[in-house]
Amino acid sequence: MIALFVLLGIGLKFVDDAFDRNLYSKKIATIFAFLVCILWISLSFTNIYIGTILTAVLLGSLLAGKIDNSAFQATAGLVLLFFFFSGITLHFALLAFLTLVAALDEWVHDKSVIFKFRPLLKLAVLCNTCFSYSRLLCL
């Protein structure tokens, strides 16, 4: 499962670099974008929390204005349409919180070396996981 998330990240970075830095072919990057879209949707259906986190990343990127090329716009639209019509189950309170944190991550990541790695969403997910696990131990 971890390898699929690594593949997702690599695919997103490849598409981003092709369009923002002209490092790769935009035609090949567009094909990769649709493969990433399929992987994104597939991973989102494996677990309510995975779907919630990935959707928060997408919505946070939209809020921050980071979906800035045609391939990302098309695939983001496809993911959101698919989610809307598929009836995917998401944790909406967590989605709202993580979306804001993901957007904040995008807004501040150029401000300092610490934020370069977008730690806020990672910390929010870790805290949520620890809090959820500790509540289970108290039952």
The first five atom37 places (N, CA, C, CB, O) and aatype in JSON, in Angstrom:
{
  "aatype": [12, 9, 0, 10, 13, 19, 10, 10, 7, 9, 7, 10, 11, 13, 19, 3, 3, 0, 13, 3, 1, 2, 10, 18, 15, 11, 11, 9, 0, 16, 9, 13, 0, 13, 10, 19, 4, 9, 10, 17, 9, 15, 10, 15, 13, 16, 2, 9, 18, 9, 7, 16, 9, 10, 16, 0, 19, 10, 10, 7, 15, 10, 10, 0, 7, 11, 9, 3, 2, 15, 0, 13, 5, 0, 16, 0, 7, 10, 19, 10, 10, 13, 13, 13, 13, 15, 7, 9, 16, 10, 8, 13, 0, 10, 10, 0, 13, 10, 16, 10, 19, 0, 0, 10, 3, 6, 17, 19, 8, 3, 11, 15, 19, 9, 13, 11, 13, 1, 14, 10, 10, 11, 10, 0, 19, 10, 4, 2, 16, 4, 13, 15, 18, 15, 1, 10, 10, 4, 10],
  "atom_mask": [
    [1, 1, 1, 1, 1],
    [1, 1, 1, 1, 1],
    [1, 1, 1, 1, 1],
    [1, 1, 1, 1, 1],
    [1, 1, 1, 1, 1],
    [1, 1, 1, 1, 1],
    [1, 1, 1, 1, 1],
    [1, 1, 1, 1, 1],
    [1, 1, 1, 0, 1],
    [1, 1, 1, 1, 1],
    [1, 1, 1, 0, 1],
    [1, 1, 1, 1, 1],
    [1, 1, 1, 1, 1],
    [1, 1, 1, 1, 1],
    [1, 1, 1, 1, 1],
    [1, 1, 1, 1, 1],
    [1, 1, 1, 1, 1],
    [1, 1, 1, 1, 1],
    [1, 1, 1, 1, 1],
    [1, 1, 1, 1, 1],
    [1, 1, 1, 1, 1],
    [1, 1, 1, 1, 1],
    [1, 1, 1, 1, 1],
    [1, 1, 1, 1, 1],
    [1, 1, 1, 1, 1],
    [1, 1, 1, 1, 1],
    [1, 1, 1, 1, 1],
    [1, 1, 1, 1, 1],
    [1, 1, 1, 1, 1],
    [1, 1, 1, 1, 1],
    [1, 1, 1, 1, 1],
    [1, 1, 1, 1, 1],
    [1, 1, 1, 1, 1],
    [1, 1, 1, 1, 1],
    [1, 1, 1, 1, 1],
    [1, 1, 1, 1, 1],
    [1, 1, 1, 1, 1],
    [1, 1, 1, 1, 1],
    [1, 1, 1, 1, 1],
    [1, 1, 1, 1, 1],
    [1, 1, 1, 1, 1],
    [1, 1, 1, 1, 1],
    [1, 1, 1, 1, 1],
    [1, 1, 1, 1, 1],
    [1, 1, 1, 1, 1],
    [1, 1, 1, 1, 1],
    [1, 1, 1, 1, 1],
    [1, 1, 1, 1, 1],
    [1, 1, 1, 1, 1],
    [1, 1, 1, 1, 1],
    [1, 1, 1, 0, 1],
    [1, 1, 1, 1, 1],
    [1, 1, 1, 1, 1],
    [1, 1, 1, 1, 1],
    [1, 1, 1, 1, 1],
    [1, 1, 1, 1, 1],
    [1, 1, 1, 1, 1],
    [1, 1, 1, 1, 1],
    [1, 1, 1, 1, 1],
    [1, 1, 1, 0, 1],
    [1, 1, 1, 1, 1],
    [1, 1, 1, 1, 1],
    [1, 1, 1, 1, 1],
    [1, 1, 1, 1, 1],
    [1, 1, 1, 0, 1],
    [1, 1, 1, 1, 1],
    [1, 1, 1, 1, 1],
    [1, 1, 1, 1, 1],
    [1, 1, 1, 1, 1],
    [1, 1, 1, 1, 1],
    [1, 1, 1, 1, 1],
    [1, 1, 1, 1, 1],
    [1, 1, 1, 1, 1],
    [1, 1, 1, 1, 1],
    [1, 1, 1, 1, 1],
    [1, 1, 1, 1, 1],
    [1, 1, 1, 0, 1],
    [1, 1, 1, 1, 1],
    [1, 1, 1, 1, 1],
    [1, 1, 1, 1, 1],
    [1, 1, 1, 1, 1],
    [1, 1, 1, 1, 1],
    [1, 1, 1, 1, 1],
    [1, 1, 1, 1, 1],
    [1, 1, 1, 1, 1],
    [1, 1, 1, 1, 1],
    [1, 1, 1, 0, 1],
    [1, 1, 1, 1, 1],
    [1, 1, 1, 1, 1],
    [1, 1, 1, 1, 1],
    [1, 1, 1, 1, 1],
    [1, 1, 1, 1, 1],
    [1, 1, 1, 1, 1],
    [1, 1, 1, 1, 1],
    [1, 1, 1, 1, 1],
    [1, 1, 1, 1, 1],
    [1, 1, 1, 1, 1],
    [1, 1, 1, 1, 1],
    [1, 1, 1, 1, 1],
    [1, 1, 1, 1, 1],
    [1, 1, 1, 1, 1],
    [1, 1, 1, 1, 1],
    [1, 1, 1, 1, 1],
    [1, 1, 1, 1, 1],
    [1, 1, 1, 1, 1],
    [1, 1, 1, 1, 1],
    [1, 1, 1, 1, 1],
    [1, 1, 1, 1, 1],
    [1, 1, 1, 1, 1],
    [1, 1, 1, 1, 1],
    [1, 1, 1, 1, 1],
    [1, 1, 1, 1, 1],
    [1, 1, 1, 1, 1],
    [1, 1, 1, 1, 1],
    [1, 1, 1, 1, 1],
    [1, 1, 1, 1, 1],
    [1, 1, 1, 1, 1],
    [1, 1, 1, 1, 1],
    [1, 1, 1, 1, 1],
    [1, 1, 1, 1, 1],
    [1, 1, 1, 1, 1],
    [1, 1, 1, 1, 1],
    [1, 1, 1, 1, 1],
    [1, 1, 1, 1, 1],
    [1, 1, 1, 1, 1],
    [1, 1, 1, 1, 1],
    [1, 1, 1, 1, 1],
    [1, 1, 1, 1, 1],
    [1, 1, 1, 1, 1],
    [1, 1, 1, 1, 1],
    [1, 1, 1, 1, 1],
    [1, 1, 1, 1, 1],
    [1, 1, 1, 1, 1],
    [1, 1, 1, 1, 1],
    [1, 1, 1, 1, 1],
    [1, 1, 1, 1, 1],
    [1, 1, 1, 1, 1],
    [1, 1, 1, 1, 1],
    [1, 1, 1, 1, 1]
  ],
  "atom_positions": [
    [[0.83, -1.19, 0.0], [0.0, 0.0, 0.0], [0.87, 1.25, 0.0], [-0.94, 0.0, 1.21], [0.57, 2.22, -0.7]],
    [[1.95, 1.24, 0.79], [2.83, 2.4, 0.85], [3.41, 2.71, -0.52], [3.95, 2.17, 1.87], [3.55, 3.87, -0.9]],
    [[3.76, 1.67, -1.26], [4.31, 1.87, -2.6], [3.33, 2.61, -3.51], [4.68, 0.52, -3.23], [3.76, 3.38, -4.37]],
    [[2.05, 2.38, -3.34], [1.05, 3.08, -4.15], [1.01, 4.57, -3.83], [-0.33, 2.46, -3.94], [0.83, 5.4, -4.73]],
    [[1.18, 4.91, -2.55], [1.22, 6.33, -2.18], [2.5, 6.99, -2.7], [1.12, 6.49, -0.65], [2.47, 8.14, -3.13]],
    [[3.6, 6.26, -2.66], [4.84, 6.78, -3.23], [4.67, 7.01, -4.72], [6.02, 5.81, -2.95], [5.09, 8.04, -5.25]],
    [[4.07, 6.05, -5.4], [3.8, 6.18, -6.84], [2.9, 7.37, -7.12], [3.17, 4.9, -7.38], [3.11, 8.1, -8.09]],
    [[1.9, 7.57, -6.29], [1.0, 8.72, -6.44], [1.78, 10.03, -6.31], [-0.13, 8.67, -5.38], [1.62, 10.94, -7.13]],
    [[2.63, 10.12, -5.31], [3.44, 11.33, -5.11], [4.4, 11.59, -6.25], [0.0, 0.0, 0.0], [4.56, 12.73, -6.69]],
    [[5.04, 10.54, -6.72], [5.96, 10.67, -7.85], [5.21, 11.14, -9.1], [6.69, 9.33, -8.13], [5.68, 12.01, -9.83]],
    [[4.05, 10.55, -9.33], [3.25, 10.94, -10.49], [2.83, 12.4, -10.43], [0.0, 0.0, 0.0], [2.89, 13.1, -11.43]],
    [[2.4, 12.86, -9.26], [2.0, 14.26, -9.09], [3.19, 15.2, -9.31], [1.41, 14.49, -7.68], [3.06, 16.24, -9.97]],
    [[4.34, 14.83, -8.77], [5.54, 15.66, -8.94], [5.97, 15.7, -10.4], [6.7, 15.13, -8.06], [6.38, 16.75, -10.9]],
    [[5.89, 14.58, -11.09], [6.24, 14.51, -12.51], [5.36, 15.46, -13.33], [6.1, 13.05, -13.03], [5.86, 16.24, -14.14]],
    [[4.07, 15.39, -13.1], [3.13, 16.24, -13.84], [3.39, 17.71, -13.52], [1.66, 15.88, -13.5], [3.41, 18.55, -14.41]],
    [[3.59, 18.01, -12.25], [3.85, 19.39, -11.84], [5.12, 19.93, -12.49], [3.96, 19.47, -10.31], [5.13, 21.05, -12.99]],
    [[6.19, 19.14, -12.47], [7.46, 19.57, -13.07], [7.35, 19.72, -14.59], [8.56, 18.59, -12.73], [7.99, 20.59, -15.17]],
    [[6.57, 18.88, -15.22], [6.4, 18.98, -16.67], [5.72, 20.29, -17.05], [5.58, 17.79, -17.2], [6.09, 20.92, -18.04]],
    [[4.73, 20.7, -16.28], [3.98, 21.9, -16.63], [4.59, 23.18, -16.05], [2.56, 21.77, -16.15], [4.55, 24.22, -16.7]],
    [[5.15, 23.11, -14.85], [5.68, 24.32, -14.22], [7.12, 24.62, -14.6], [5.58, 24.2, -12.73], [7.51, 25.79, -14.7]],
    [[7.91, 23.58, -14.82], [9.34, 23.78, -15.09], [9.77, 23.32, -16.47], [10.15, 23.06, -14.05], [10.93, 23.44, -16.84]],
    [[8.82, 22.79, -17.24], [9.1, 22.28, -18.59], [10.23, 21.25, -18.62], [9.46, 23.44, -19.5], [11.05, 21.24, -19.54]],
    [[10.28, 20.39, -17.6], [11.32, 19.37, -17.52], [11.0, 18.12, -18.33], [11.55, 18.99, -16.09], [11.91, 17.4, -18.75]],
    [[9.72, 17.86, -18.55], [9.3, 16.65, -19.25], [8.24, 17.02, -20.29], [8.75, 15.6, -18.26], [7.72, 18.13, -20.32]],
    [[7.94, 16.05, -21.12], [6.92, 16.24, -22.15], [5.55, 16.44, -21.51], [6.9, 15.04, -23.11], [5.15, 15.67, -20.64]],
    [[4.85, 17.47, -21.95], [3.52, 17.73, -21.42], [2.52, 16.69, -21.89], [3.05, 19.12, -21.83], [1.54, 16.41, -21.2]],
    [[2.75, 16.11, -23.06], [1.85, 15.05, -23.54], [1.97, 13.81, -22.65], [2.17, 14.68, -25.02], [0.96, 13.22, -22.27]],
    [[3.18, 13.43, -22.33], [3.39, 12.28, -21.45], [2.88, 12.6, -20.05], [4.91, 11.89, -21.4], [2.28, 11.75, -19.39]],
    [[3.11, 13.83, -19.59], [2.62, 14.23, -18.27], [1.1, 14.2, -18.2], [3.13, 15.63, -17.92], [0.54, 13.86, -17.15]],
    [[0.43, 14.54, -19.27], [-1.03, 14.49, -19.29], [-1.52, 13.05, -19.16], [-1.58, 15.11, -20.59], [-2.5, 12.79, -18.46]],
    [[-0.84, 12.13, -19.82], [-1.18, 10.7, -19.68], [-0.96, 10.27, -18.23], [-0.33, 9.83, -20.65], [-1.81, 9.59, -17.64]],
    [[0.18, 10.66, -17.66], [0.45, 10.34, -16.26], [-0.61, 10.93, -15.34], [1.84, 10.85, -15.86], [-1.0, 10.3, -14.35]],
    [[-1.07, 12.13, -15.66], [-2.08, 12.78, -14.81], [-3.34, 11.92, -14.73], [-2.41, 14.18, -15.35], [-3.94, 11.8, -13.66]],
    [[-3.75, 11.34, -15.85], [-4.95, 10.51, -15.82], [-4.7, 9.18, -15.11], [-5.45, 10.25, -17.24], [-5.6, 8.63, -14.48]],
    [[-3.48, 8.65, -15.2], [-3.14, 7.45, -14.43], [-3.13, 7.75, -12.93], [-1.78, 6.89, -14.88], [-3.58, 6.95, -12.12]],
    [[-2.6, 8.92, -12.59], [-2.62, 9.35, -11.19], [-4.05, 9.5, -10.7], [-1.85, 10.69, -11.02], [-4.37, 9.15, -9.57]],
    [[-4.91, 10.02, -11.56], [-6.33, 10.18, -11.24], [-6.96, 8.83, -10.9], [-7.08, 10.85, -12.41], [-7.69, 8.72, -9.91]],
    [[-6.69, 7.84, -11.7], [-7.24, 6.49, -11.47], [-6.7, 5.93, -10.15], [-6.88, 5.54, -12.65], [-7.45, 5.35, -9.37]],
    [[-5.4, 6.1, -9.92], [-4.81, 5.61, -8.67], [-5.4, 6.36, -7.47], [-3.26, 5.78, -8.7], [-5.7, 5.75, -6.44]],
    [[-5.57, 7.66, -7.6], [-6.14, 8.5, -6.53], [-7.53, 8.0, -6.15], [-6.21, 9.99, -6.98], [-7.84, 7.81, -4.97]],
    [[-8.36, 7.79, -7.15], [-9.73, 7.32, -6.91], [-9.71, 5.92, -6.28], [-10.54, 7.3, -8.24], [-10.45, 5.66, -5.33]],
    [[-8.87, 5.05, -6.81], [-8.79, 3.68, -6.28], [-8.36, 3.68, -4.82], [-7.8, 2.84, -7.1], [-8.96, 2.98, -4.0]],
    [[-7.34, 4.44, -4.48], [-6.88, 4.51, -3.09], [-7.95, 5.1, -2.18], [-5.59, 5.33, -2.99], [-8.09, 4.68, -1.03]],
    [[-8.69, 6.05, -2.68], [-9.72, 6.71, -1.88], [-10.84, 5.76, -1.46], [-10.3, 7.88, -2.63], [-11.48, 5.97, -0.44]],
    [[-11.06, 4.74, -2.25], [-12.12, 3.79, -1.92], [-11.67, 2.68, -0.98], [-12.66, 3.18, -3.18], [-12.5, 1.87, -0.55]],
    [[-10.38, 2.61, -0.65], [-9.9, 1.53, 0.21], [-10.26, 1.74, 1.67], [-8.41, 1.39, 0.08], [-10.39, 0.78, 2.43]],
    [[-10.44, 3.02, 2.07], [-10.64, 3.31, 3.48], [-11.21, 4.73, 3.61], [-9.3, 3.17, 4.29], [-10.81, 5.62, 2.85]],
    [[-12.12, 4.94, 4.54], [-12.76, 6.25, 4.7], [-11.72, 7.33, 5.02], [-13.82, 6.2, 5.81], [-11.86, 8.47, 4.57]],
    [[-10.7, 7.0, 5.8], [-9.7, 7.99, 6.18], [-8.75, 8.3, 5.03], [-8.91, 7.51, 7.39], [-8.35, 9.45, 4.85]],
    [[-8.39, 7.31, 4.26], [-7.55, 7.56, 3.08], [-8.29, 8.47, 2.11], [-7.15, 6.23, 2.38], [-7.73, 9.43, 1.59]],
    [[-9.55, 8.16, 1.86], [-10.36, 9.0, 0.98], [-10.48, 10.41, 1.51], [0.0, 0.0, 0.0], [-10.42, 11.37, 0.74]],
    [[-10.66, 10.55, 2.81], [-10.79, 11.86, 3.43], [-9.5, 12.66, 3.31], [-11.19, 11.72, 4.9], [-9.53, 13.84, 2.96]],
    [[-8.37, 12.03, 3.59], [-7.08, 12.73, 3.51], [-6.77, 13.13, 2.08], [-5.96, 11.84, 4.06], [-6.38, 14.28, 1.83]],
    [[-6.94, 12.23, 1.13], [-6.66, 12.56, -0.27], [-7.59, 13.65, -0.79], [-6.77, 11.32, -1.14], [-7.17, 14.52, -1.55]],
    [[-8.85, 13.61, -0.39], [-9.79, 14.64, -0.81], [-9.42, 15.98, -0.18], [-11.24, 14.25, -0.42], [-9.54, 17.03, -0.83]],
    [[-8.97, 15.97, 1.06], [-8.54, 17.2, 1.72], [-7.33, 17.8, 1.01], [-8.2, 16.93, 3.2], [-7.24, 19.02, 0.86]],
    [[-6.41, 16.96, 0.56], [-5.25, 17.45, -0.19], [-5.72, 18.13, -1.48], [-4.27, 16.29, -0.52], [-5.25, 19.21, -1.83]],
    [[-6.65, 17.5, -2.16], [-7.18, 18.05, -3.41], [-7.91, 19.38, -3.15], [-8.13, 17.05, -4.08], [-7.65, 20.37, -3.84]],
    [[-8.8, 19.4, -2.19], [-9.56, 20.62, -1.89], [-8.66, 21.73, -1.35], [-10.68, 20.31, -0.89], [-8.86, 22.91, -1.66]],
    [[-7.68, 21.36, -0.53], [-6.73, 22.35, -0.03], [-5.9, 22.97, -1.15], [0.0, 0.0, 0.0], [-5.63, 24.17, -1.14]],
    [[-5.52, 22.15, -2.11], [-4.78, 22.66, -3.27], [-5.66, 23.58, -4.1], [-4.27, 21.5, -4.15], [-5.2, 24.6, -4.62]],
    [[-6.93, 23.22, -4.23], [-7.87, 24.1, -4.94], [-8.01, 25.44, -4.22], [-9.26, 23.42, -5.06], [-7.95, 26.5, -4.85]],
    [[-8.2, 25.4, -2.9], [-8.34, 26.63, -2.12], [-7.12, 27.53, -2.24], [-8.6, 26.3, -0.65], [-7.23, 28.75, -2.29]],
    [[-5.94, 26.9, -2.27], [-4.69, 27.66, -2.33], [-4.34, 28.11, -3.74], [-3.56, 26.83, -1.77], [-3.36, 28.83, -3.94]],
    [[-5.13, 27.69, -4.72], [-4.86, 28.08, -6.11], [-3.68, 27.36, -6.73], [0.0, 0.0, 0.0], [-3.04, 27.88, -7.63]],
    [[-3.39, 26.15, -6.25], [-2.24, 25.41, -6.73], [-2.55, 24.46, -7.89], [-1.64, 24.64, -5.61], [-1.64, 23.85, -8.45]],
    [[-3.81, 24.32, -8.24], [-4.16, 23.49, -9.39], [-4.15, 24.43, -10.59], [-5.58, 22.76, -9.21], [-5.17, 24.99, -10.99]],
    [[-2.94, 24.56, -11.15], [-2.67, 25.66, -12.06], [-2.3, 25.24, -13.49], [-1.58, 26.47, -11.51], [-1.76, 26.04, -14.26]],
    [[-2.58, 24.01, -13.84], [-2.35, 23.62, -15.23], [-3.5, 22.75, -15.72], [-0.99, 22.86, -15.38], [-4.3, 22.24, -14.93]],
    [[-3.58, 22.6, -17.02], [-4.74, 21.93, -17.61], [-4.85, 20.46, -17.19], [-4.66, 22.02, -19.13], [-5.96, 19.95, -17.0]],
    [[-3.73, 19.78, -17.05], [-3.77, 18.37, -16.65], [-4.31, 18.23, -15.23], [-2.36, 17.73, -16.76], [-5.15, 17.37, -14.97]],
    [[-3.83, 19.07, -14.31], [-4.32, 19.01, -12.95], [-5.78, 19.44, -12.86], [-3.47, 19.89, -12.05], [-6.55, 18.85, -12.1]],
    [[-6.16, 20.43, -13.63], [-7.55, 20.89, -13.62], [-8.49, 19.78, -14.11], [-7.71, 22.14, -14.49], [-9.54, 19.54, -13.52]],
    [[-8.1, 19.12, -15.19], [-8.94, 18.05, -15.74], [-9.04, 16.87, -14.78], [-8.4, 17.58, -17.08], [-10.13, 16.35, -14.55]],
    [[-7.91, 16.45, -14.22], [-7.95, 15.29, -13.33], [-8.62, 15.63, -12.01], [-6.54, 14.77, -13.07], [-9.33, 14.79, -11.45]],
    [[-8.41, 16.84, -11.5], [-9.1, 17.24, -10.26], [-10.61, 17.25, -10.49], [-8.62, 18.64, -9.79], [-11.38, 16.81, -9.64]],
    [[-11.02, 17.76, -11.64], [-12.44, 17.75, -11.98], [-12.99, 16.34, -12.07], [0.0, 0.0, 0.0], [-14.1, 16.07, -11.6]],
    [[-12.22, 15.45, -12.69], [-12.67, 14.05, -12.79], [-12.79, 13.4, -11.42], [-11.7, 13.25, -13.66], [-13.77, 12.71, -11.14]],
    [[-11.8, 13.62, -10.57], [-11.84, 13.03, -9.22], [-13.07, 13.55, -8.47], [-10.54, 13.37, -8.43], [-13.81, 12.77, -7.87]],
    [[-13.28, 14.86, -8.5], [-14.42, 15.43, -7.77], [-15.76, 14.97, -8.34], [-14.34, 16.95, -7.79], [-16.68, 14.68, -7.59]],
    [[-15.87, 14.89, -9.66], [-17.1, 14.38, -10.28], [-17.35, 12.93, -9.9], [-17.04, 14.52, -11.81], [-18.47, 12.54, -9.57]],
    [[-16.29, 12.14, -9.95], [-16.42, 10.72, -9.61], [-16.87, 10.58, -8.16], [-15.08, 9.98, -9.84], [-17.76, 9.77, -7.86]],
    [[-16.26, 11.35, -7.26], [-16.64, 11.28, -5.85], [-18.1, 11.7, -5.66], [-15.72, 12.17, -5.0], [-18.83, 11.08, -4.89]],
    [[-18.51, 12.74, -6.36], [-19.87, 13.25, -6.23], [-20.89, 12.21, -6.67], [-20.04, 14.54, -7.03], [-21.9, 12.0, -6.0]],
    [[-20.62, 11.57, -7.81], [-21.59, 10.62, -8.36], [-21.45, 9.2, -7.8], [-21.46, 10.57, -9.85], [-22.38, 8.4, -7.92]],
    [[-20.31, 8.89, -7.19], [-20.1, 7.53, -6.68], [-20.69, 7.33, -5.29], [-18.63, 7.22, -6.66], [-20.95, 6.2, -4.88]],
    [[-20.88, 8.41, -4.58], [-21.39, 8.28, -3.21], [-20.33, 7.82, -2.24], [0.0, 0.0, 0.0], [-20.65, 7.15, -1.25]],
    [[-19.06, 8.15, -2.49], [-17.98, 7.75, -1.6], [-18.25, 8.28, -0.19], [-16.61, 8.27, -2.12], [-18.78, 9.38, -0.03]],
    [[-17.91, 7.51, 0.79], [-18.09, 7.9, 2.18], [-16.83, 8.59, 2.67], [-18.44, 6.66, 3.07], [-15.73, 8.04, 2.59]],
    [[-17.0, 9.81, 3.19], [-15.89, 10.57, 3.75], [-16.26, 11.02, 5.16], [-15.53, 11.78, 2.85], [-17.44, 11.11, 5.49]],
    [[-15.28, 11.29, 5.95], [-15.47, 11.83, 7.3], [-15.47, 13.35, 7.16], [-14.34, 11.32, 8.32], [-14.41, 13.96, 7.08]],
    [[-16.66, 13.97, 7.13], [-16.77, 15.36, 6.72], [-16.19, 16.37, 7.72], [-18.19, 15.69, 6.49], [-15.65, 17.39, 7.29]],
    [[-16.27, 16.12, 9.01], [-15.66, 17.05, 9.97], [-14.14, 17.03, 9.81], [-16.04, 16.67, 11.43], [-13.49, 18.08, 9.8]],
    [[-13.59, 15.84, 9.67], [-12.15, 15.7, 9.45], [-11.76, 16.3, 8.1], [-11.73, 14.22, 9.53], [-10.71, 16.92, 7.98]],
    [[-12.59, 16.11, 7.1], [-12.34, 16.67, 5.77], [-12.24, 18.19, 5.83], [-13.45, 16.25, 4.79], [-11.32, 18.77, 5.25]],
    [[-13.16, 18.83, 6.52], [-13.13, 20.29, 6.63], [-11.85, 20.77, 7.31], [-14.37, 20.79, 7.4], [-11.19, 21.7, 6.84]],
    [[-11.5, 20.12, 8.42], [-10.29, 20.5, 9.15], [-9.03, 20.28, 8.3], [-10.19, 19.7, 10.46], [-8.2, 21.18, 8.18]],
    [[-8.89, 19.09, 7.72], [-7.69, 18.78, 6.95], [-7.59, 19.6, 5.68], [-7.65, 17.3, 6.61], [-6.49, 19.9, 5.22]],
    [[-8.73, 19.97, 5.1], [-8.71, 20.84, 3.91], [-8.1, 22.2, 4.26], [-10.14, 21.01, 3.34], [-7.28, 22.72, 3.51]],
    [[-8.51, 22.76, 5.38], [-7.94, 24.04, 5.8], [-6.46, 23.93, 6.11], [-8.69, 24.57, 7.02], [-5.68, 24.82, 5.77]],
    [[-6.06, 22.84, 6.75], [-4.65, 22.63, 7.07], [-3.84, 22.43, 5.78], [-4.47, 21.41, 8.01], [-2.74, 22.96, 5.65]],
    [[-4.39, 21.68, 4.83], [-3.69, 21.46, 3.55], [-3.53, 22.78, 2.8], [-4.46, 20.44, 2.68], [-2.48, 23.04, 2.22]],
    [[-4.56, 23.62, 2.81], [-4.47, 24.93, 2.15], [-3.42, 25.8, 2.85], [-5.85, 25.64, 2.16], [-2.63, 26.47, 2.19]],
    [[-3.41, 25.78, 4.18], [-2.41, 26.53, 4.93], [-1.01, 26.05, 4.59], [-2.67, 26.41, 6.44], [-0.1, 26.86, 4.43]],
    [[-0.83, 24.74, 4.5], [0.46, 24.17, 4.09], [0.9, 24.74, 2.74], [0.35, 22.63, 4.0], [2.07, 25.11, 2.58]],
    [[-0.01, 24.81, 1.8], [0.32, 25.33, 0.47], [0.66, 26.81, 0.52], [-0.84, 25.1, -0.5], [1.57, 27.25, -0.18]],
    [[-0.05, 27.57, 1.34], [0.18, 29.01, 1.41], [1.52, 29.36, 2.05], [-0.93, 29.67, 2.17], [2.15, 30.35, 1.67]],
    [[1.97, 28.56, 3.02], [3.19, 28.92, 3.76], [4.43, 28.13, 3.34], [2.96, 28.71, 5.23], [5.51, 28.38, 3.88]],
    [[4.32, 27.21, 2.41], [5.47, 26.34, 2.14], [6.66, 27.07, 1.52], [5.05, 25.23, 1.22], [7.77, 26.54, 1.58]],
    [[6.48, 28.23, 0.96], [7.61, 29.0, 0.42], [8.19, 29.99, 1.43], [7.16, 29.75, -0.82], [9.16, 30.68, 1.13]],
    [[7.61, 30.05, 2.61], [8.0, 31.07, 3.59], [9.28, 30.75, 4.36], [6.88, 31.27, 4.56], [10.0, 31.67, 4.75]],
    [[9.56, 29.48, 4.59], [10.79, 29.12, 5.3], [11.16, 27.68, 4.99], [10.62, 29.32, 6.83], [10.38, 26.93, 4.4]],
    [[12.35, 27.32, 5.4], [12.84, 25.96, 5.16], [11.97, 24.93, 5.86], [14.3, 25.82, 5.62], [11.74, 23.84, 5.34]],
    [[11.48, 25.28, 7.05], [10.66, 24.35, 7.83], [9.38, 23.98, 7.06], [10.29, 24.96, 9.2], [8.97, 22.82, 7.05]],
    [[8.77, 24.97, 6.44], [7.5, 24.73, 5.75], [7.69, 24.18, 4.33], [6.71, 26.01, 5.69], [6.71, 23.84, 3.67]],
    [[8.93, 24.09, 3.86], [9.2, 23.57, 2.52], [8.64, 22.16, 2.35], [10.71, 23.56, 2.25], [8.2, 21.78, 1.26]],
    [[8.64, 21.39, 3.42], [8.2, 19.99, 3.36], [6.73, 19.82, 3.73], [9.05, 19.15, 4.28], [6.25, 18.7, 3.91]],
    [[6.01, 20.93, 3.84], [4.57, 20.93, 4.12], [4.23, 20.06, 5.35], [3.78, 20.44, 2.89], [3.51, 19.07, 5.23]],
    [[4.75, 20.44, 6.52], [4.58, 19.59, 7.7], [3.21, 19.69, 8.37], [5.62, 19.93, 8.7], [2.85, 18.8, 9.14]],
    [[2.46, 20.73, 8.1], [1.23, 20.95, 8.86], [0.21, 19.84, 8.66], [0.62, 22.27, 8.46], [-0.37, 19.35, 9.63]],
    [[-0.02, 19.44, 7.42], [-0.98, 18.36, 7.17], [-0.49, 17.04, 7.77], [-1.22, 18.19, 5.65], [-1.27, 16.28, 8.33]],
    [[0.8, 16.79, 7.66], [1.36, 15.55, 8.23], [1.14, 15.53, 9.75], [2.87, 15.43, 7.9], [0.74, 14.51, 10.32]],
    [[1.41, 16.67, 10.4], [1.2, 16.74, 11.85], [-0.27, 16.62, 12.22], [1.77, 18.04, 12.39], [-0.61, 15.99, 13.22]],
    [[-1.14, 17.23, 11.42], [-2.57, 17.15, 11.71], [-3.07, 15.72, 11.6], [-3.37, 18.06, 10.75], [-3.86, 15.26, 12.43]],
    [[-2.63, 15.0, 10.58], [-3.03, 13.6, 10.41], [-2.46, 12.76, 11.54], [-2.56, 13.06, 9.04], [-3.16, 11.89, 12.08]],
    [[-1.21, 12.99, 11.91], [-0.59, 12.25, 13.01], [-1.32, 12.5, 14.32], [0.89, 12.63, 13.15], [-1.59, 11.55, 15.07]],
    [[-1.63, 13.76, 14.62], [-2.36, 14.08, 15.85], [-3.74, 13.45, 15.86], [-2.49, 15.6, 16.01], [-4.19, 12.92, 16.88]],
    [[-4.42, 13.49, 14.73], [-5.74, 12.86, 14.64], [-5.65, 11.36, 14.87], [-6.38, 13.15, 13.27], [-6.48, 10.78, 15.57]],
    [[-4.63, 10.75, 14.29], [-4.45, 9.3, 14.46], [-4.15, 8.97, 15.92], [-3.3, 8.79, 13.55], [-4.74, 8.04, 16.48]],
    [[-3.26, 9.73, 16.53], [-2.92, 9.47, 17.94], [-4.12, 9.7, 18.85], [-1.75, 10.37, 18.38], [-4.37, 8.93, 19.77]],
    [[-4.87, 10.78, 18.58], [-6.05, 11.07, 19.39], [-7.1, 9.97, 19.24], [-6.65, 12.43, 19.0], [-7.68, 9.52, 20.23]],
    [[-7.33, 9.53, 18.01], [-8.3, 8.46, 17.77], [-7.88, 7.17, 18.44], [-8.49, 8.24, 16.28], [-8.71, 6.47, 19.01]],
    [[-6.59, 6.86, 18.38], [-6.08, 5.62, 18.98], [-6.17, 5.71, 20.5], [-4.6, 5.36, 18.54], [-6.54, 4.74, 21.15]],
    [[-5.85, 6.87, 21.08], [-5.91, 7.0, 22.54], [-7.34, 6.9, 23.05], [-5.29, 8.34, 22.99], [-7.58, 6.39, 24.15]],
    [[-8.31, 7.37, 22.26], [-9.72, 7.23, 22.67], [-10.12, 5.77, 22.66], [-10.64, 8.04, 21.72], [-10.9, 5.34, 23.52]],
    [[-9.61, 5.0, 21.73], [-9.92, 3.57, 21.7], [-9.35, 2.85, 22.91], [-9.38, 2.95, 20.41], [-9.96, 1.91, 23.43]],
    [[-8.18, 3.27, 23.37], [-7.57, 2.65, 24.54], [-8.36, 2.94, 25.81], [-6.14, 3.13, 24.7], [-8.31, 2.15, 26.75]],
    [[-9.07, 4.04, 25.85], [-9.83, 4.44, 27.05], [-11.19, 3.75, 27.13], [-10.03, 5.94, 27.06], [-11.84, 3.8, 28.17]],
    [[-11.62, 3.11, 26.06], [-12.97, 2.48, 26.07], [-13.0, 1.26, 26.92], [-13.4, 2.13, 24.66], [-14.05, 0.61, 27.03]]
  ]
}
